[in-house]
């Protein structure tokens, strides 16, 4: 989560309070975050570690499209190892792209469905075994770029809407790495099905930074240094 301090580019005390209160409300009810930015995997992994959280008692679900097992571990806090009982790892199966299907005269298919279904089933199973507490469930997907490339924007938006909606039903937090800069057609469209936009970048001195916008509240931080522990 973003630290609210004097380093936030002029965000005043009253603004800090409004942002903190709005973010607390989102964490209580459940929320969906879209992460954008032309940054390397290590920066995205840093933000995921923060969003998955280091506290005990959380259940984490990781949806993997284009990162290997070693990189998956980099996205997780040190208290949560791949293979632990409080982690579900859902991998996307390789599929032929819609462009390939079209070239062969076959109708394009939304092959995000099996991947989406496995994620939704894991989320629903968490809800079936307990009464979820606020932000107890943490879901992350890295990245959406292969879904866009293979199936297009409509299918990817539907994927984010369904997985994010199921997470909110469990009062959890779902974050989706787009793997692309902000301001693209894809990022602009996907912002309509999330609650928070998190932009990632490296400052001129190389420091990883993030900027948070709470879309339905009109609240935004300045660019803040990321804590890449």
GROMACS elastic network, one bead per residue, 0.5 to 0.9 nm:
[ bonds ]
;  ai    aj funct       b0    kb
    1    47     6  0.85377   500
    1    50     6  0.63249   500
    1    51     6  0.65778   500
    1    53     6  0.88891   500
    2   210     6  0.78236   500
    2   211     6  0.80566   500
    2   212     6  0.74764   500
    2   221     6  0.83087   500
    2   224     6  0.72284   500
    2   225     6  0.85656   500
    2   226     6  0.76511   500
    2   227     6  0.88648   500
    3     7     6  0.89495   500
    3     8     6  0.83851   500
    3   224     6  0.75946   500
    3   225     6  0.86358   500
    3   226     6  0.86496   500
    4     7     6  0.78316   500
    4     8     6  0.67482   500
    4    11     6  0.83408   500
    4    16     6  0.62695   500
    4    17     6  0.88978   500
    4    19     6  0.87343   500
    4    20     6  0.80229   500
    4   221     6  0.80245   500
    4   224     6  0.84829   500
    5     8     6  0.58857   500
    5    11     6  0.80432   500
    5    12     6  0.89335   500
    5    13     6  0.86760   500
    5    16     6  0.79913   500
    5   224     6  0.87736   500
    6     9     6  0.71175   500
    6    10     6  0.67822   500
    6    11     6  0.72235   500
    6    12     6  0.79405   500
    6    13     6  0.87909   500
    7    10     6  0.73928   500
    7    11     6  0.83908   500
    7   222     6  0.81279   500
    7   223     6  0.81378   500
    7   224     6  0.65127   500
    7   225     6  0.81617   500
    8    11     6  0.57465   500
    8    12     6  0.88299   500
    8   211     6  0.88410   500
    8   221     6  0.62214   500
    8   223     6  0.58281   500
    8   224     6  0.53614   500
    8   225     6  0.85518   500
    9   221     6  0.77036   500
    9   223     6  0.64237   500
    9   224     6  0.77341   500
   10   221     6  0.87721   500
   10   222     6  0.71320   500
   11    14     6  0.82266   500
   11    15     6  0.58900   500
   11    16     6  0.63200   500
   11   220     6  0.84968   500
   11   221     6  0.65206   500
   11   222     6  0.66707   500
   12    15     6  0.51092   500
   12    16     6  0.60729   500
   12    17     6  0.86683   500
   13    17     6  0.62484   500
   13    18     6  0.86933   500
   14    17     6  0.50936   500
   14    18     6  0.62810   500
   14    19     6  0.86265   500
   15    18     6  0.50615   500
   15    19     6  0.60826   500
   15    20     6  0.84730   500
   15   219     6  0.78473   500
   15   220     6  0.87081   500
   15   221     6  0.86906   500
   16    19     6  0.51189   500
   16    20     6  0.60135   500
   16    21     6  0.85187   500
   16   221     6  0.81101   500
   17    20     6  0.50612   500
   17    21     6  0.60216   500
   17    22     6  0.84653   500
   18    21     6  0.52236   500
   18    22     6  0.60878   500
   18    23     6  0.85197   500
   18   219     6  0.75176   500
   19    22     6  0.51827   500
   19    23     6  0.60511   500
   19    24     6  0.84978   500
   19   214     6  0.79143   500
   19   217     6  0.84549   500
   19   219     6  0.58559   500
   19   220     6  0.72413   500
   19   221     6  0.78543   500
   20    23     6  0.51518   500
   20    24     6  0.60636   500
   20    25     6  0.86144   500
   21    24     6  0.50852   500
   21    25     6  0.62612   500
   21    26     6  0.87693   500
   22    25     6  0.50929   500
   22    26     6  0.63578   500
   22    27     6  0.87233   500
   22   214     6  0.77470   500
   22   217     6  0.71026   500
   22   219     6  0.81486   500
   23    26     6  0.50402   500
   23    27     6  0.61558   500
   23    28     6  0.85944   500
   23   214     6  0.75422   500
   24    27     6  0.50609   500
   24    28     6  0.61731   500
   24    29     6  0.87527   500
   25    28     6  0.51311   500
   25    29     6  0.63391   500
   25    30     6  0.83906   500
   26    29     6  0.52777   500
   26    30     6  0.55840   500
   26    31     6  0.56433   500
   26    32     6  0.89482   500
   26   173     6  0.87717   500
   26   195     6  0.82485   500
   27    30     6  0.52494   500
   27    31     6  0.64560   500
   27   134     6  0.63050   500
   27   135     6  0.56956   500
   27   171     6  0.75925   500
   27   172     6  0.74488   500
   27   173     6  0.70956   500
   28    31     6  0.85843   500
   28   133     6  0.82489   500
   28   135     6  0.66142   500
   28   171     6  0.67155   500
   28   172     6  0.83300   500
   29   134     6  0.66390   500
   29   135     6  0.81109   500
   29   168     6  0.69848   500
   29   169     6  0.85215   500
   29   170     6  0.86761   500
   29   171     6  0.51900   500
   29   172     6  0.76538   500
   30   134     6  0.69478   500
   30   135     6  0.65482   500
   30   167     6  0.70995   500
   30   169     6  0.73253   500
   30   170     6  0.71883   500
   30   173     6  0.55267   500
   30   174     6  0.82994   500
   31   135     6  0.86900   500
   31   164     6  0.75293   500
   31   165     6  0.84519   500
   31   167     6  0.76656   500
   31   168     6  0.57321   500
   31   171     6  0.74670   500
   31   172     6  0.65915   500
   31   173     6  0.50160   500
   31   174     6  0.64945   500
   31   175     6  0.85786   500
   31   194     6  0.73992   500
   31   195     6  0.60172   500
   31   196     6  0.76385   500
   32   160     6  0.87133   500
   32   164     6  0.56922   500
   32   165     6  0.80291   500
   32   167     6  0.80009   500
   32   168     6  0.75002   500
   32   172     6  0.85204   500
   32   173     6  0.58470   500
   32   175     6  0.58092   500
   32   176     6  0.79269   500
   32   193     6  0.79829   500
   32   195     6  0.52679   500
   32   196     6  0.63279   500
   32   197     6  0.88304   500
   33   164     6  0.86063   500
   33   173     6  0.76835   500
   33   174     6  0.61558   500
   33   176     6  0.61965   500
   33   177     6  0.85788   500
   33   191     6  0.86454   500
   33   194     6  0.56862   500
   33   195     6  0.59742   500
   33   197     6  0.57807   500
   33   198     6  0.68858   500
   34   174     6  0.86689   500
   34   175     6  0.58713   500
   34   176     6  0.50242   500
   34   177     6  0.61992   500
   34   178     6  0.68616   500
   34   187     6  0.81588   500
   34   190     6  0.76164   500
   34   191     6  0.69454   500
   34   194     6  0.65394   500
   34   195     6  0.80731   500
   34   196     6  0.63562   500
   34   197     6  0.50934   500
   34   198     6  0.60934   500
   34   199     6  0.83535   500
   35    44     6  0.82170   500
   35    47     6  0.88750   500
   35   175     6  0.70700   500
   35   176     6  0.59709   500
   35   178     6  0.59361   500
   35   179     6  0.78484   500
   35   180     6  0.87733   500
   35   182     6  0.85898   500
   35   196     6  0.85691   500
   35   197     6  0.61628   500
   35   199     6  0.58125   500
   35   200     6  0.71274   500
   36    39     6  0.85199   500
   36    44     6  0.89716   500
   36   176     6  0.87661   500
   36   177     6  0.64080   500
   36   178     6  0.54977   500
   36   179     6  0.62883   500
   36   180     6  0.57398   500
   36   181     6  0.52950   500
   36   182     6  0.53554   500
   36   187     6  0.73883   500
   36   197     6  0.76951   500
   36   198     6  0.64161   500
   36   199     6  0.50368   500
   36   200     6  0.60765   500
   36   201     6  0.88129   500
   37    40     6  0.89160   500
   37    44     6  0.88255   500
   37   177     6  0.89748   500
   37   178     6  0.80159   500
   37   179     6  0.68788   500
   37   180     6  0.55938   500
   37   182     6  0.57982   500
   37   198     6  0.85999   500
   37   199     6  0.56478   500
   37   201     6  0.59291   500
   38   179     6  0.72027   500
   38   180     6  0.57084   500
   38   182     6  0.81135   500
   38   200     6  0.73938   500
   38   201     6  0.66930   500
   38   202     6  0.89130   500
   39    42     6  0.81187   500
   39    43     6  0.63355   500
   39    44     6  0.71762   500
   39   179     6  0.79878   500
   39   180     6  0.82577   500
   39   181     6  0.82278   500
   39   200     6  0.68451   500
   39   201     6  0.59559   500
   39   202     6  0.72360   500
   39   208     6  0.88724   500
   40    43     6  0.57200   500
   40    44     6  0.67845   500
   40    45     6  0.88936   500
   40   179     6  0.88229   500
   41    44     6  0.50703   500
   41    45     6  0.59918   500
   41    46     6  0.85475   500
   41    67     6  0.88632   500
   41    71     6  0.82348   500
   41   179     6  0.86723   500
   42    46     6  0.61709   500
   42    47     6  0.88605   500
   42    71     6  0.85361   500
   42    74     6  0.77769   500
   42    75     6  0.84611   500
   43    46     6  0.50390   500
   43    47     6  0.65483   500
   43    48     6  0.87651   500
   43   200     6  0.76953   500
   43   201     6  0.81078   500
   43   202     6  0.84685   500
   43   208     6  0.65971   500
   43   209     6  0.87897   500
   43   226     6  0.87998   500
   43   228     6  0.80357   500
   44    47     6  0.53022   500
   44    48     6  0.63060   500
   44    49     6  0.88145   500
   44    75     6  0.77568   500
   44   142     6  0.86620   500
   44   177     6  0.74169   500
   44   179     6  0.85383   500
   44   200     6  0.77332   500
   45    48     6  0.50063   500
   45    49     6  0.62376   500
   45    50     6  0.88120   500
   45    71     6  0.78787   500
   45    72     6  0.81818   500
   45    73     6  0.88906   500
   45    74     6  0.58532   500
   45    76     6  0.77012   500
   45   228     6  0.87945   500
   46    49     6  0.53133   500
   46    50     6  0.67094   500
   46    51     6  0.89338   500
   46    74     6  0.76804   500
   46    75     6  0.65604   500
   46    76     6  0.86523   500
   46   208     6  0.89448   500
   46   226     6  0.77837   500
   46   227     6  0.76110   500
   46   228     6  0.52084   500
   46   229     6  0.74562   500
   47    50     6  0.52409   500
   47    51     6  0.62895   500
   47    52     6  0.86782   500
   47    75     6  0.78516   500
   47   200     6  0.85856   500
   47   210     6  0.85229   500
   47   226     6  0.74812   500
   47   227     6  0.82892   500
   47   228     6  0.75772   500
   48    52     6  0.58974   500
   48    53     6  0.83049   500
   48    74     6  0.86835   500
   48    75     6  0.52766   500
   48    76     6  0.68155   500
   48    77     6  0.85369   500
   48   140     6  0.73496   500
   48   175     6  0.80110   500
   48   177     6  0.88747   500
   49    52     6  0.52795   500
   49    53     6  0.61626   500
   49    54     6  0.78105   500
   49    74     6  0.76309   500
   49    75     6  0.51882   500
   49    77     6  0.51239   500
   49    78     6  0.86303   500
   49   228     6  0.82470   500
   49   229     6  0.83867   500
   50    53     6  0.51129   500
   50    54     6  0.75790   500
   50    75     6  0.88178   500
   50    76     6  0.83916   500
   50    77     6  0.75734   500
   50   227     6  0.80687   500
   50   228     6  0.82629   500
   50   229     6  0.87630   500
   51    54     6  0.88694   500
   51   138     6  0.75056   500
   51   139     6  0.88611   500
   51   140     6  0.83760   500
   51   173     6  0.82051   500
   51   174     6  0.87593   500
   51   175     6  0.77050   500
   52    55     6  0.88445   500
   52    58     6  0.84517   500
   52    59     6  0.89125   500
   52    60     6  0.68059   500
   52    75     6  0.82389   500
   52    76     6  0.66449   500
   52    77     6  0.70238   500
   52   137     6  0.87209   500
   52   138     6  0.56272   500
   52   139     6  0.74397   500
   52   140     6  0.76778   500
   52   173     6  0.86545   500
   53    56     6  0.86546   500
   53    58     6  0.80970   500
   53    76     6  0.81669   500
   53    77     6  0.65479   500
   53   138     6  0.81588   500
   54    58     6  0.84865   500
   54    76     6  0.85693   500
   54    77     6  0.55423   500
   54    78     6  0.74345   500
   54    79     6  0.62080   500
   54    80     6  0.77743   500
   55    58     6  0.67066   500
   55    79     6  0.80305   500
   56    59     6  0.87818   500
   56    79     6  0.78426   500
   56    80     6  0.88900   500
   57    86     6  0.79668   500
   57   136     6  0.71574   500
   58    86     6  0.69825   500
   58    87     6  0.88915   500
   58   135     6  0.80163   500
   58   137     6  0.58696   500
   58   138     6  0.71949   500
   59    85     6  0.86465   500
   59    87     6  0.60571   500
   59    88     6  0.81187   500
   59   126     6  0.78036   500
   59   136     6  0.63309   500
   59   138     6  0.62308   500
   59   139     6  0.84392   500
   60    80     6  0.85673   500
   60    86     6  0.62414   500
   60    88     6  0.63571   500
   60    89     6  0.85288   500
   60   136     6  0.84926   500
   60   137     6  0.59933   500
   60   139     6  0.57483   500
   60   140     6  0.79479   500
   61    86     6  0.84746   500
   61    87     6  0.57103   500
   61    89     6  0.59792   500
   61    90     6  0.73961   500
   61   119     6  0.76973   500
   61   122     6  0.74787   500
   61   123     6  0.77171   500
   61   137     6  0.78758   500
   61   138     6  0.63333   500
   61   140     6  0.63980   500
   61   141     6  0.85195   500
   62    72     6  0.81531   500
   62    87     6  0.75891   500
   62    88     6  0.62816   500
   62    90     6  0.60398   500
   62    91     6  0.82425   500
   62   119     6  0.84345   500
   62   138     6  0.84915   500
   62   139     6  0.59029   500
   62   141     6  0.58645   500
   62   142     6  0.79024   500
   63    88     6  0.85457   500
   63    89     6  0.62960   500
   63    91     6  0.59111   500
   63    92     6  0.73849   500
   63   115     6  0.82341   500
   63   119     6  0.70555   500
   63   139     6  0.77119   500
   63   140     6  0.60601   500
   63   142     6  0.63927   500
   63   143     6  0.82781   500
   64    67     6  0.63288   500
   64    68     6  0.81444   500
   64    72     6  0.78372   500
   64    89     6  0.74721   500
   64    90     6  0.61655   500
   64    92     6  0.60837   500
   64   140     6  0.85373   500
   64   141     6  0.59702   500
   64   142     6  0.54030   500
   64   143     6  0.69802   500
   65    68     6  0.88341   500
   65    90     6  0.89163   500
   65    91     6  0.63069   500
   65    92     6  0.52729   500
   65    93     6  0.80558   500
   65    94     6  0.88104   500
   65   141     6  0.76648   500
   65   142     6  0.60897   500
   65   143     6  0.59224   500
   65   144     6  0.74507   500
   65   145     6  0.85010   500
   65   146     6  0.67589   500
   65   147     6  0.80330   500
   66    91     6  0.89994   500
   66    92     6  0.84703   500
   66   142     6  0.68635   500
   66   143     6  0.64662   500
   66   144     6  0.88447   500
   66   145     6  0.85350   500
   66   146     6  0.71553   500
   67    70     6  0.80991   500
   67    71     6  0.59161   500
   67    72     6  0.65436   500
   67   142     6  0.71383   500
   67   143     6  0.80610   500
   68    71     6  0.53465   500
   68    72     6  0.62045   500
   68    73     6  0.89079   500
   69    73     6  0.64812   500
   69    74     6  0.89009   500
   69    82     6  0.81663   500
   70    73     6  0.53667   500
   70    74     6  0.67460   500
   71    75     6  0.66558   500
   72    75     6  0.52466   500
   72    76     6  0.68955   500
   72    82     6  0.77871   500
   72    89     6  0.89913   500
   72   142     6  0.87748   500
   73    76     6  0.53259   500
   73    77     6  0.80369   500
   73    78     6  0.83887   500
   73    80     6  0.85097   500
   73    81     6  0.67327   500
   73    82     6  0.63087   500
   74    77     6  0.77210   500
   74    78     6  0.86540   500
   76    79     6  0.80115   500
   76    80     6  0.62337   500
   76    81     6  0.72098   500
   76    82     6  0.83003   500
   77    80     6  0.55643   500
   77    81     6  0.77612   500
   77   229     6  0.88864   500
   78    81     6  0.66570   500
   80    83     6  0.85962   500
   80    84     6  0.65867   500
   80    85     6  0.89588   500
   80    86     6  0.74824   500
   80    87     6  0.72922   500
   81    84     6  0.55421   500
   81    86     6  0.89565   500
   81    87     6  0.78426   500
   82    85     6  0.89226   500
   82    87     6  0.69760   500
   82    88     6  0.84761   500
   82    89     6  0.77464   500
   83    86     6  0.84339   500
   83    87     6  0.67909   500
   83    88     6  0.79333   500
   83    89     6  0.81346   500
   84    87     6  0.56285   500
   84    88     6  0.82725   500
   85    88     6  0.77704   500
   88   119     6  0.89277   500
   88   122     6  0.72648   500
   90   115     6  0.75911   500
   90   118     6  0.69514   500
   90   119     6  0.66330   500
   90   122     6  0.86734   500
   91   115     6  0.73048   500
   91   118     6  0.89486   500
   92    95     6  0.87190   500
   92   112     6  0.82432   500
   92   114     6  0.80913   500
   92   115     6  0.54098   500
   92   116     6  0.87975   500
   93   114     6  0.84025   500
   93   115     6  0.73615   500
   95   111     6  0.71409   500
   95   150     6  0.80018   500
   96    99     6  0.82816   500
   96   100     6  0.63822   500
   96   101     6  0.70718   500
   96   111     6  0.86673   500
   96   150     6  0.72847   500
   97   100     6  0.51576   500
   97   101     6  0.64297   500
   97   102     6  0.87133   500
   97   108     6  0.81249   500
   97   109     6  0.87453   500
   97   111     6  0.88052   500
   97   149     6  0.74370   500
   97   151     6  0.65770   500
   98   102     6  0.60944   500
   98   103     6  0.85527   500
   98   106     6  0.87262   500
   98   107     6  0.78961   500
   98   109     6  0.66489   500
   98   110     6  0.82673   500
   98   111     6  0.89344   500
   98   149     6  0.83818   500
   98   150     6  0.54944   500
   98   151     6  0.55998   500
   98   152     6  0.79616   500
   99   102     6  0.51009   500
   99   103     6  0.61688   500
   99   104     6  0.87564   500
   99   108     6  0.76066   500
   99   149     6  0.88360   500
   99   150     6  0.72295   500
   99   151     6  0.83550   500
  100   103     6  0.51282   500
  100   104     6  0.64923   500
  100   105     6  0.88489   500
  100   106     6  0.85137   500
  100   108     6  0.86614   500
  100   150     6  0.88492   500
  101   104     6  0.52225   500
  101   105     6  0.63635   500
  101   107     6  0.63893   500
  101   108     6  0.59109   500
  101   109     6  0.82664   500
  102   106     6  0.52844   500
  102   107     6  0.61714   500
  102   108     6  0.62916   500
  103   106     6  0.74148   500
  104   107     6  0.88573   500
  106   109     6  0.87838   500
  108   111     6  0.88376   500
  108   151     6  0.76629   500
  109   112     6  0.86110   500
  109   151     6  0.73352   500
  110   113     6  0.63055   500
  110   150     6  0.88644   500
  110   151     6  0.60602   500
  110   152     6  0.87421   500
  110   155     6  0.61312   500
  110   156     6  0.89487   500
  111   114     6  0.66233   500
  111   115     6  0.78203   500
  111   147     6  0.87904   500
  111   150     6  0.85136   500
  111   151     6  0.72020   500
  111   155     6  0.85985   500
  112   115     6  0.54168   500
  112   116     6  0.58819   500
  112   117     6  0.84483   500
  112   147     6  0.70224   500
  112   151     6  0.75261   500
  112   155     6  0.71342   500
  112   156     6  0.76727   500
  112   159     6  0.69528   500
  113   117     6  0.58460   500
  113   118     6  0.85697   500
  113   155     6  0.89085   500
  113   159     6  0.77950   500
  114   117     6  0.50323   500
  114   118     6  0.62588   500
  114   119     6  0.87146   500
  115   118     6  0.53449   500
  115   119     6  0.64342   500
  115   120     6  0.87195   500
  116   119     6  0.52248   500
  116   120     6  0.61242   500
  116   121     6  0.85579   500
  116   159     6  0.62974   500
  116   160     6  0.88021   500
  116   162     6  0.77676   500
  116   163     6  0.66937   500
  117   120     6  0.50346   500
  117   121     6  0.59820   500
  117   122     6  0.85603   500
  117   163     6  0.85749   500
  118   121     6  0.50705   500
  118   122     6  0.62295   500
  118   123     6  0.86868   500
  119   122     6  0.51670   500
  119   123     6  0.62921   500
  119   124     6  0.86432   500
  119   139     6  0.89048   500
  119   163     6  0.69395   500
  120   123     6  0.50779   500
  120   124     6  0.60498   500
  120   125     6  0.84775   500
  120   162     6  0.78833   500
  120   163     6  0.60044   500
  120   166     6  0.64992   500
  120   167     6  0.81142   500
  121   124     6  0.50563   500
  121   125     6  0.59915   500
  121   126     6  0.86263   500
  122   125     6  0.51023   500
  122   126     6  0.63935   500
  122   127     6  0.88665   500
  123   126     6  0.52356   500
  123   127     6  0.65383   500
  123   128     6  0.87947   500
  123   137     6  0.81354   500
  123   139     6  0.83820   500
  123   163     6  0.85069   500
  123   166     6  0.69065   500
  123   167     6  0.65041   500
  123   170     6  0.75490   500
  124   127     6  0.50485   500
  124   128     6  0.61003   500
  124   129     6  0.88174   500
  124   166     6  0.74653   500
  124   167     6  0.84515   500
  124   169     6  0.89153   500
  124   170     6  0.78730   500
  125   129     6  0.63718   500
  125   130     6  0.89177   500
  126   129     6  0.55585   500
  126   130     6  0.66945   500
  126   131     6  0.86800   500
  126   132     6  0.77899   500
  126   137     6  0.79665   500
  126   170     6  0.81195   500
  127   130     6  0.55773   500
  127   131     6  0.62709   500
  127   132     6  0.61118   500
  127   169     6  0.85657   500
  127   170     6  0.60310   500
  128   131     6  0.76501   500
  129   132     6  0.88027   500
  130   133     6  0.88624   500
  131   170     6  0.82840   500
  132   135     6  0.81467   500
  132   136     6  0.64234   500
  132   137     6  0.73533   500
  132   170     6  0.58991   500
  132   171     6  0.66714   500
  132   172     6  0.79710   500
  133   136     6  0.53331   500
  133   137     6  0.79457   500
  133   170     6  0.80376   500
  133   171     6  0.68051   500
  133   172     6  0.80877   500
  134   137     6  0.78154   500
  134   170     6  0.81717   500
  134   171     6  0.52947   500
  134   172     6  0.63686   500
  134   173     6  0.88050   500
  135   138     6  0.66733   500
  135   170     6  0.84884   500
  135   171     6  0.59486   500
  135   173     6  0.58005   500
  136   170     6  0.86149   500
  136   171     6  0.75811   500
  136   172     6  0.60502   500
  136   173     6  0.81374   500
  137   167     6  0.76144   500
  137   170     6  0.71763   500
  137   171     6  0.72760   500
  137   173     6  0.64097   500
  137   174     6  0.83558   500
  138   167     6  0.81657   500
  138   172     6  0.57629   500
  138   173     6  0.50506   500
  138   174     6  0.59551   500
  138   175     6  0.81318   500
  139   163     6  0.89166   500
  139   164     6  0.86262   500
  139   167     6  0.73743   500
  139   172     6  0.75278   500
  139   173     6  0.61404   500
  139   175     6  0.62769   500
  139   176     6  0.84705   500
  140   143     6  0.89652   500
  140   173     6  0.83852   500
  140   174     6  0.55970   500
  140   176     6  0.58103   500
  140   177     6  0.78285   500
  141   144     6  0.71672   500
  141   174     6  0.80464   500
  141   175     6  0.64753   500
  141   177     6  0.61412   500
  141   178     6  0.87587   500
  142   145     6  0.84796   500
  142   175     6  0.88496   500
  142   176     6  0.65050   500
  142   177     6  0.52405   500
  142   178     6  0.75294   500
  142   179     6  0.78110   500
  143   146     6  0.69831   500
  143   147     6  0.81441   500
  143   176     6  0.67770   500
  143   178     6  0.55392   500
  143   179     6  0.57616   500
  144   147     6  0.53441   500
  144   148     6  0.64073   500
  144   149     6  0.88202   500
  144   156     6  0.72668   500
  144   160     6  0.88519   500
  144   176     6  0.69464   500
  144   177     6  0.61378   500
  144   179     6  0.65568   500
  144   180     6  0.88505   500
  145   148     6  0.51260   500
  145   149     6  0.61923   500
  145   150     6  0.86583   500
  145   156     6  0.89644   500
  145   177     6  0.83007   500
  145   178     6  0.58269   500
  145   179     6  0.56527   500
  145   180     6  0.72120   500
  146   150     6  0.59932   500
  146   151     6  0.82218   500
  147   150     6  0.52450   500
  147   151     6  0.55749   500
  147   152     6  0.68492   500
  147   153     6  0.82151   500
  147   155     6  0.78011   500
  147   156     6  0.59502   500
  147   159     6  0.89244   500
  148   151     6  0.54580   500
  148   153     6  0.55937   500
  148   154     6  0.85956   500
  148   155     6  0.77520   500
  148   156     6  0.59221   500
  148   157     6  0.89750   500
  148   186     6  0.82223   500
  149   152     6  0.60250   500
  149   153     6  0.85211   500
  151   154     6  0.79131   500
  151   155     6  0.59920   500
  151   156     6  0.70644   500
  152   155     6  0.58522   500
  152   156     6  0.63774   500
  152   157     6  0.87617   500
  153   156     6  0.50734   500
  153   157     6  0.59449   500
  153   158     6  0.84674   500
  153   185     6  0.89235   500
  153   186     6  0.64903   500
  153   189     6  0.80868   500
  153   190     6  0.84840   500
  154   157     6  0.51750   500
  154   158     6  0.61697   500
  154   159     6  0.86027   500
  155   158     6  0.50441   500
  155   159     6  0.61241   500
  155   160     6  0.87563   500
  156   160     6  0.62794   500
  156   161     6  0.85222   500
  156   190     6  0.82836   500
  157   160     6  0.52012   500
  157   161     6  0.60783   500
  157   162     6  0.86314   500
  157   186     6  0.87062   500
  157   189     6  0.75293   500
  157   190     6  0.58218   500
  157   192     6  0.88808   500
  157   193     6  0.73327   500
  158   162     6  0.60820   500
  158   163     6  0.85144   500
  158   193     6  0.87182   500
  159   162     6  0.53733   500
  159   163     6  0.60782   500
  159   164     6  0.81438   500
  160   163     6  0.53780   500
  160   164     6  0.55669   500
  160   165     6  0.80160   500
  160   176     6  0.76860   500
  160   190     6  0.77371   500
  160   193     6  0.70491   500
  160   194     6  0.80418   500
  161   164     6  0.52614   500
  161   165     6  0.57578   500
  161   166     6  0.84730   500
  161   190     6  0.87111   500
  161   193     6  0.56352   500
  161   194     6  0.76759   500
  162   165     6  0.50895   500
  162   166     6  0.61362   500
  162   167     6  0.85899   500
  163   166     6  0.52402   500
  163   167     6  0.62550   500
  163   168     6  0.87715   500
  163   174     6  0.79449   500
  164   167     6  0.50771   500
  164   168     6  0.62844   500
  164   169     6  0.87458   500
  164   172     6  0.89753   500
  164   173     6  0.80626   500
  164   174     6  0.58826   500
  164   175     6  0.81540   500
  164   176     6  0.89310   500
  164   193     6  0.81327   500
  164   194     6  0.75617   500
  165   168     6  0.51302   500
  165   169     6  0.63496   500
  165   170     6  0.89088   500
  165   174     6  0.89877   500
  165   193     6  0.88881   500
  166   169     6  0.50811   500
  166   170     6  0.67437   500
  166   171     6  0.89537   500
  166   172     6  0.87674   500
  167   170     6  0.52038   500
  167   171     6  0.64615   500
  167   172     6  0.51809   500
  167   173     6  0.64384   500
  167   174     6  0.62933   500
  168   172     6  0.53500   500
  168   173     6  0.68431   500
  168   174     6  0.79203   500
  169   172     6  0.74595   500
  170   173     6  0.87405   500
  177   180     6  0.82917   500
  178   181     6  0.79794   500
  178   182     6  0.89208   500
  178   186     6  0.86275   500
  178   187     6  0.74101   500
  180   184     6  0.79032   500
  180   186     6  0.86366   500
  180   187     6  0.78222   500
  181   184     6  0.66456   500
  181   187     6  0.76657   500
  181   199     6  0.82829   500
  181   200     6  0.85876   500
  182   185     6  0.87285   500
  182   186     6  0.85386   500
  182   187     6  0.57468   500
  182   188     6  0.75016   500
  182   199     6  0.71048   500
  183   186     6  0.81358   500
  183   187     6  0.62326   500
  183   188     6  0.61946   500
  184   187     6  0.52805   500
  184   188     6  0.61331   500
  184   189     6  0.85697   500
  185   188     6  0.52731   500
  185   189     6  0.61945   500
  185   190     6  0.86737   500
  186   189     6  0.52461   500
  186   190     6  0.61570   500
  186   191     6  0.86705   500
  187   190     6  0.51413   500
  187   191     6  0.61633   500
  188   191     6  0.54042   500
  188   192     6  0.74090   500
  189   192     6  0.58700   500
  189   193     6  0.79900   500
  190   193     6  0.56454   500
  190   194     6  0.69883   500
  191   194     6  0.53875   500
  191   195     6  0.75353   500
  191   196     6  0.78790   500
  191   197     6  0.70211   500
  191   215     6  0.81965   500
  192   195     6  0.80311   500
  192   215     6  0.89314   500
  194   197     6  0.75872   500
  194   215     6  0.80541   500
  195   213     6  0.85962   500
  195   214     6  0.62494   500
  195   215     6  0.55705   500
  195   216     6  0.65792   500
  196   212     6  0.69794   500
  196   213     6  0.56619   500
  196   215     6  0.55650   500
  196   216     6  0.81661   500
  197   211     6  0.81112   500
  197   212     6  0.58546   500
  197   213     6  0.51281   500
  197   214     6  0.66514   500
  197   215     6  0.69515   500
  198   210     6  0.65298   500
  198   211     6  0.56667   500
  198   213     6  0.64689   500
  198   214     6  0.88474   500
  199   209     6  0.82517   500
  199   210     6  0.53952   500
  199   211     6  0.51619   500
  199   212     6  0.65506   500
  199   213     6  0.84266   500
  199   223     6  0.88086   500
  200   208     6  0.73120   500
  200   209     6  0.58584   500
  200   211     6  0.67731   500
  200   223     6  0.89236   500
  201   206     6  0.89784   500
  201   207     6  0.83668   500
  201   208     6  0.58608   500
  201   209     6  0.53794   500
  201   210     6  0.64124   500
  201   211     6  0.87727   500
  201   223     6  0.89616   500
  202   205     6  0.76517   500
  202   206     6  0.52140   500
  202   207     6  0.53409   500
  202   209     6  0.57613   500
  202   210     6  0.85690   500
  203   206     6  0.50944   500
  203   207     6  0.51866   500
  203   208     6  0.63016   500
  203   209     6  0.65777   500
  203   225     6  0.87182   500
  204   207     6  0.73639   500
  207   225     6  0.66875   500
  207   226     6  0.77840   500
  208   224     6  0.84890   500
  208   225     6  0.59685   500
  208   226     6  0.56254   500
  208   227     6  0.83788   500
  208   228     6  0.81646   500
  209   223     6  0.60379   500
  209   224     6  0.52331   500
  209   226     6  0.51182   500
  209   227     6  0.88225   500
  210   221     6  0.88016   500
  210   222     6  0.82368   500
  210   223     6  0.55319   500
  210   224     6  0.54247   500
  210   225     6  0.65209   500
  210   226     6  0.63538   500
  211   220     6  0.72942   500
  211   221     6  0.57050   500
  211   222     6  0.57636   500
  211   224     6  0.62600   500
  212   219     6  0.82354   500
  212   220     6  0.55686   500
  212   221     6  0.54631   500
  212   222     6  0.76549   500
  212   223     6  0.81201   500
  212   224     6  0.89214   500
  213   216     6  0.88828   500
  213   217     6  0.84602   500
  213   218     6  0.72193   500
  213   219     6  0.57632   500
  213   221     6  0.66562   500
  214   217     6  0.55094   500
  214   218     6  0.60260   500
  214   219     6  0.52413   500
  214   220     6  0.62613   500
  215   218     6  0.56616   500
  215   219     6  0.71278   500
  215   220     6  0.84319   500
  216   219     6  0.81507   500
  217   220     6  0.87915   500
  221   224     6  0.76226   500
